[in-house]
Amino acid sequence: MRTLLIAGSVALLAACGPSADETANQAAANSAQPRKKPAHCFFKDHETRGWTAIRGKDGDISVKGEAFRSDSRYRALLAPPAVTGATAELSPAITINDTGYAAPENWWKLSATIPNSGAVETVNVTCGGKTVAELKVPPKS
C-alpha cells in the first residue's frame, strides 16, 4: 500500500510539470534573443583618431585615442568595454563637461583599461554600428 501511495505521488507530481512541447518552446524562446541595437554615434569619421591598444605587464590592455567635440559644453569619453571571447569592444561617447575646461583644440584624449583581458587578441573601437579601428594585440606571454 505504501509503495502504491509513493508511486501515485510521483506520477501526480510528474503530471504537474511542463510538457515536452512547453519545455522545447521555452528553450527556443531563450535562445532567440533580440539583436543588440548599436548605440548612437556622436562622431563623424574624421572626428576620432590615433587609436592604440597595448598590453601591460599585468596582462590588461590599455586603449588610447582622441575624439573631437566642437561644443565645449560636452566632453568625449570611452564607454565601458564589452568583452566577448577573444574580442573586446569600446565606443567613444559624450557626457556633460563637468571639468570647467575645454580640451586643447577640442580634441579630448581618451583612455581606458580593459581588466582581466588576458584572453583578448582584438580590440574593436566602434561608433554606432561602424568599426572605427580594429586593433590587434599580441597574446599575453
Summary of the structure (lengths in Angstrom):
residues: 141
radius of gyration: 25.0
end to end distance: 67.9
largest distance: 88.8
contacts: 337
relative contact order: 0.19
helix: 23%
strand: 38%
